[in-house]
């Protein structure tokens, strides 16, 4: 993509978790903000509870924000002010999971932004439609054997068939709530009772992929374009999960042929849905989930490979708005 700066500046609202709590070294939202600011755009900042409706019009309590590349002083906030969402050209929805009712209500409010002509990245309806675990099942030919159910009997049968299984909630992030169960595990019953909340809540069970030792690969897709490198999140010794939040180490790698083939199947579909920034998770070339809420790993890939993924996204936004 051309790096030439646009002729028009955009007003971009970033909805995120508290900015003072972000990890300066790793935060992807911060990279997006740096890139937007570098390209001459103006930034606003808020959290999801700052969205509100007034007679059907989406309002927002925001603060202007300036970001800096200084770990000791990386942002400056202006005074909080109330305005219409129509004051913005773009909303970057970067609130981290959990994908709870607060998150869902925020996406309903952001439907009003979309109706007002504001570009919301990612599209709020698509975020609701594409649960990060369940959306992957639409690509089941590229997954490890997988079932989704709340019933112990089905999961126990699946464990007996597959012998080695990962079970996980449908709304987690960062590796939370993930368990590995084998056919001889002594705690199958209590684990499933807790995860399914006594068979009232569906969970996902997948055949364990030993390739996890080579890394849980995060492949980023920017407006339908697959980034050439993945971040392999490699588990620490004795750990099943490769998630960075669970202590995994991140090593950037060029995509393998099979990883690219799988990503190229997913890419046009997520683009069509209005999902401009997506994180596809692969183990052994098989999809485990498709992250659409606030995908990360940009900073690690950029640092190790010399890419500028956040700027690619900002340019894609500029192109979409024809500025």
C-alpha positions in Angstrom: 0.0 0.0 0.0 1.1 3.5 -0.7 2.6 5.3 2.3 1.8 8.8 0.9 -0.2 10.7 3.5 -3.9 11.4 2.7 -5.1 14.9 1.6 -7.8 14.9 4.3 -7.5 14.3 8.0 -10.0 11.9 9.7 -11.5 12.1 13.1 -11.0 8.7 14.6 -12.6 7.5 17.9 -10.8 4.7 19.6 -13.0 2.7 22.0 -10.7 0.6 24.3 -9.9 -0.4 27.8 -8.4 2.2 30.1 -5.4 3.6 28.3 -3.4 3.9 31.4 -3.5 0.1 31.8 -2.2 -0.9 28.3 1.1 -2.7 27.9 3.3 -0.1 26.2 5.6 -2.7 24.7 2.9 -4.9 23.2 -0.4 -3.0 22.7 -1.8 -3.2 19.2 -4.3 -0.4 19.8 -1.5 1.9 20.7 0.2 1.0 17.4 -3.0 1.9 15.5 -3.1 5.2 17.3 0.5 6.0 16.5 0.0 5.2 12.8 -3.2 7.2 12.6 -1.6 10.2 14.2 1.5 9.9 12.1 -0.7 10.1 9.0 -2.3 13.3 10.2 -5.5 12.1 11.7 -7.1 13.3 14.9 -7.8 10.9 17.7 -10.5 10.7 20.3 -10.6 8.2 23.2 -13.4 6.6 25.3 -14.5 3.4 26.9 -17.7 1.5 26.2 -19.5 3.0 29.1 -19.0 6.5 27.5 -21.5 5.6 24.7 -25.1 6.7 25.2 -28.2 7.3 23.2 -30.2 10.5 23.2 -33.6 10.3 21.4 -32.1 7.6 19.1 -28.9 9.5 18.4 -25.6 8.0 19.5 -23.7 10.4 21.8 -20.3 9.8 23.3 -18.3 11.3 26.2 -14.8 11.5 24.8 -11.4 13.0 25.4 -9.0 14.0 22.7 -5.8 12.0 22.9 -2.2 12.5 21.7 0.1 9.4 21.7 3.8 9.4 22.0 6.6 6.8 21.6 7.8 7.3 25.2 7.2 4.4 27.6 7.3 6.9 30.5 4.8 9.3 29.0 3.0 7.7 26.1 -0.4 9.6 26.0 -2.0 12.9 26.9 -5.7 13.2 27.3 -7.8 16.4 26.9 -10.8 17.4 28.8 -13.8 15.1 28.6 -16.5 16.5 26.4 -19.9 15.2 25.0 -20.7 15.1 21.4 -22.4 13.2 18.6 -20.8 10.1 17.1 -21.3 12.0 13.8 -18.4 14.2 14.8 -16.2 11.2 13.9 -15.4 9.6 10.6 -14.2 6.3 12.0 -14.6 4.3 15.1 -12.0 1.7 16.1 -13.7 -0.7 18.4 -10.8 -2.1 20.4 -12.4 -3.2 23.6 -11.0 -6.5 24.8 -13.2 -9.4 25.7 -14.9 -10.8 27.7 -17.7 -10.7 25.2 -20.3 -10.1 27.8 -23.6 -8.1 27.8 -21.7 -4.8 28.3 -19.8 -5.6 25.1 -23.0 -6.6 23.2 -24.8 -3.5 24.3 -21.9 -1.4 23.0 -22.2 -3.1 19.6 -25.9 -2.3 19.5 -25.1 1.3 20.2 -22.5 1.3 17.5 -25.1 0.2 15.0 -26.4 3.8 15.3 -22.9 5.0 14.4 -22.9 2.8 11.3 -26.4 4.1 10.4 -25.1 7.7 10.8 -22.4 7.0 8.1 -19.5 6.4 10.5 -17.1 3.6 9.5 -16.9 1.2 12.5 -13.9 -1.2 12.5 -14.8 -3.9 13.0 -18.5 -3.8 11.9 -20.6 -4.1 15.1 -23.1 -6.6 13.6 -20.3 -8.8 12.3 -18.7 -8.8 15.8 -21.9 -10.1 17.3 -22.5 -12.6 14.5 -18.9 -14.0 14.5 -18.2 -15.5 17.9 -14.5 -16.1 17.9 -14.9 -19.8 18.7 -18.2 -20.6 16.8 -17.3 -18.6 13.7 -14.4 -21.0 13.1 -16.8 -23.9 12.8 -18.0 -22.5 9.4 -14.5 -23.6 8.2 -14.7 -27.0 9.8 -12.8 -28.7 6.9 -9.8 -26.7 8.1 -10.2 -27.5 11.8 -9.2 -30.2 14.2 -12.3 -32.5 15.0 -14.5 -30.2 17.0 -17.9 -30.4 18.8 -19.9 -27.7 20.7 -22.3 -28.8 23.3 -23.4 -28.4 26.9 -23.9 -32.1 27.5 -21.4 -34.2 29.4 -22.4 -37.4 27.6 -21.5 -35.9 24.2 -18.1 -34.6 25.4 -17.3 -37.8 27.2 -18.0 -39.8 24.0 -15.8 -37.3 22.0 -13.0 -37.7 24.5 -13.3 -41.5 24.3 -13.1 -41.3 20.5 -10.3 -38.7 20.2 -8.4 -39.7 23.4 -6.8 -36.3 23.9 -9.0 -33.2 23.9 -9.0 -29.5 24.6 -12.1 -28.0 26.2 -12.7 -24.3 26.4 -15.5 -21.7 27.0 -16.9 -19.9 24.0 -16.3 -16.4 25.4 -12.8 -16.5 26.9 -9.6 -14.8 25.8 -5.9 -15.2 26.6 -6.2 -18.9 27.2 -8.5 -18.5 30.2 -10.7 -21.6 31.0 -8.8 -23.9 28.7 -8.3 -27.5 29.9 -6.7 -30.6 28.3 -8.5 -33.8 29.1 -7.4 -37.3 28.1 -9.5 -40.5 28.2 -7.9 -41.4 31.6 -8.1 -38.0 33.2 -9.5 -38.3 36.7 -11.3 -34.9 36.7 -13.4 -35.0 33.6 -16.7 -34.7 35.4 -15.9 -31.8 37.7 -14.1 -29.9 34.8 -17.1 -30.3 32.6 -19.5 -29.4 35.4 -17.7 -26.1 35.9 -17.2 -25.2 32.3 -20.8 -26.1 31.2 -22.3 -24.7 34.5 -24.0 -28.0 35.1 -24.9 -28.7 31.4 -26.6 -25.3 30.9 -23.8 -23.6 28.9 -22.3 -24.9 25.6 -18.5 -25.2 25.4 -16.1 -26.3 22.6 -14.2 -29.5 22.6 -11.4 -30.1 20.1 -8.9 -32.9 19.4 -5.6 -31.9 20.9 -3.0 -30.9 18.3 0.5 -31.8 19.4 1.8 -29.2 16.9 1.1 -26.7 19.7 4.7 -27.3 20.7 5.7 -25.5 17.5 3.4 -22.6 18.4 -0.2 -21.4 18.3 0.2 -19.2 15.2 -1.6 -15.8 15.0 -2.2 -14.9 11.3 -3.4 -11.3 10.8 -5.8 -10.3 8.0 -6.0 -6.6 7.1 -9.0 -5.7 4.9 -8.9 -9.1 3.2 -5.1 -9.1 2.8 -3.2 -11.8 4.6 0.0 -10.6 6.4 3.0 -12.5 5.3 4.2 -13.4 8.8 2.5 -15.1 11.8 3.4 -14.9 15.4 4.0 -18.3 16.8 3.0 -18.3 20.5 5.1 -21.1 21.9 4.0 -22.6 25.3 6.4 -22.7 28.2 7.5 -26.1 29.3 4.7 -28.0 31.0 2.0 -25.7 29.6 -0.7 -26.6 27.1 -1.6 -23.1 26.1 0.6 -20.9 23.8 -1.2 -17.7 24.6 1.1 -14.8 25.5 -1.1 -14.0 28.4 -0.5 -17.6 29.7 3.3 -17.1 29.5 3.9 -18.2 25.9 6.8 -16.7 24.0 6.1 -15.0 20.6 8.3 -15.8 17.6 7.4 -14.3 14.3 7.6 -16.6 11.3 6.9 -16.5 7.6 3.7 -18.3 6.7 3.9 -21.8 5.6 2.2 -22.8 2.3 -0.7 -24.5 4.2 -1.1 -21.6 6.6 -1.4 -19.2 3.7 -3.9 -21.5 1.9 -6.1 -21.6 4.9 -5.9 -17.9 5.6 -6.7 -17.1 1.9 -10.0 -19.2 2.4 -11.0 -17.1 5.4 -9.8 -13.6 4.2 -12.4 -12.8 1.5 -15.3 -13.9 3.8 -14.3 -11.8 6.7 -13.7 -8.8 4.4 -17.2 -9.3 3.0 -18.6 -9.2 6.5 -17.0 -5.9 7.3 -14.3 -7.4 9.5 -11.3 -5.2 8.5 -8.9 -6.5 11.1 -8.9 -10.2 12.0 -6.6 -12.6 13.9 -6.8 -16.1 12.6 -5.4 -18.7 15.1 -3.8 -21.8 13.6 -2.1 -24.9 15.1 -0.5 -27.3 12.7 -2.3 -25.4 9.8 -5.7 -26.0 11.4 -8.0 -23.2 12.6 -8.7 -23.0 16.3 -10.5 -19.7 16.4 -11.0 -16.4 14.5 -10.5 -13.3 16.6 -12.6 -10.3 15.5 -13.0 -8.2 18.7 -9.5 -6.8 19.4 -6.9 -8.9 17.7 -3.3 -8.4 18.8 0.3 -9.4 18.0 1.0 -6.5 15.6 3.8 -5.1 17.7 5.7 -8.4 18.0 5.5 -9.1 14.2 6.5 -5.6 13.3 9.4 -5.6 15.7 10.8 -8.9 14.4 9.9 -8.6 10.7 10.0 -4.9 9.9 6.4 -4.8 8.9 4.0 -1.9 9.7 0.7 -3.6 10.0 -1.1 -0.9 11.9 -0.3 1.6 9.1 -1.6 -0.9 6.6 -4.9 -0.9 8.4 -5.1 2.9 8.6 -4.3 3.1 4.9 -7.0 0.5 4.2 -9.5 2.7 6.2 -8.4 5.8 4.2 -8.9 3.9 0.9 -12.3 2.7 2.0 -13.3 6.3 2.7 -11.7 7.5 -0.5 -9.6 10.2 1.0 
